[in-house]
Every structure is written in structure tokens, then in C-alpha cells.
């Protein structure tokens, strides 16, 4: 039985990766790749749990599969998110492709204004903030706000600056 569970988790993970590949390749109009991946993760739990119930008919096994698959998808989200947002990765890729040859190239591509604009656009695409007509921003979603408060709380517990 343990081998069937491991095989199910492995196959489910491969199907998840193929699903993400298909979504990103087939839909070039995705505004926020992170939001699309979050929606896939949330949606993917339903068929995975349903099929695991059909195969194993055991609540403990279903919970185990749910936990392991979500740990994998959580890891994958952060790995993917790093490829979308990490400046270091983009710098390395741009050096390899010849777009960056020296520090001046980096300064031209990665200005403080550009970085802030990118972050604000990303938060808008994730529906976490909204830009009003007067140029001011409003908090729209609660998920990132909750996560930010958790990080602030954690840093306070550790005695670190916020």
C-alpha cells in the first residue's frame, strides 16, 4: 500500500507540473503568473483528493496525500516565484544573454524607481492593492497583509528590526 501512495503522490506531482506548464504556455495573456499558479494550487487539491478517495478510501491516507502534495506545491510556488521576482536570477540570466556586461548596465536596468513600480504592479495584479484615480493606493486584499503581519510578529519575537 505504501508504494501505491508514493506512486500516487509522484504521478500527481508530475500532473501538477504539466498542468502549470500547459497553463503558462497556452495562455500568453496571463497578467500575474503568481496568481495563476495560486489558483492552480487551490483548484488542484479537489481532483487530487477525489481520486485519492476513490483509490484508497481512507481519511488518514487522504490527509497524508493532501499534506504532502501541498508541501510540494508550496515549495514549487516559491521556487517559481523566485524565478519571477529575484533580481539576482535575472541579473545572472541577463549576463549570460549579453544584456548586462558591466555595473552601468545593471544600474540602467534596475533603478530604484523601476523596482518599486514592478512591486506595485505585482501587488495590483495579485489584487492586494488598488491604485485610485488620484494616484494613491488602497489595501484591497487581505492575504499579503496577513502574511506581512505574521512576518512582523515573527521578527519581533526574534528581536529583529522590522
Buried (B, 14 or more C-beta within 10 A) or exposed (E): EEEEBEEBBEEBBEBBEEBBEEBBEEEEEBEBBBBBBBEBBEEBBEEBBEBBBEBBEBEEBBEBBBEBBBEBBEEBBEEBBEEEEEEEEBBEEBBEEEEBEEEEBBEEBBEEEEEEEEEEBBBBBBEBBEBEEEEEEEEBEEEBEEEEEEEEEEEEEEEEEE
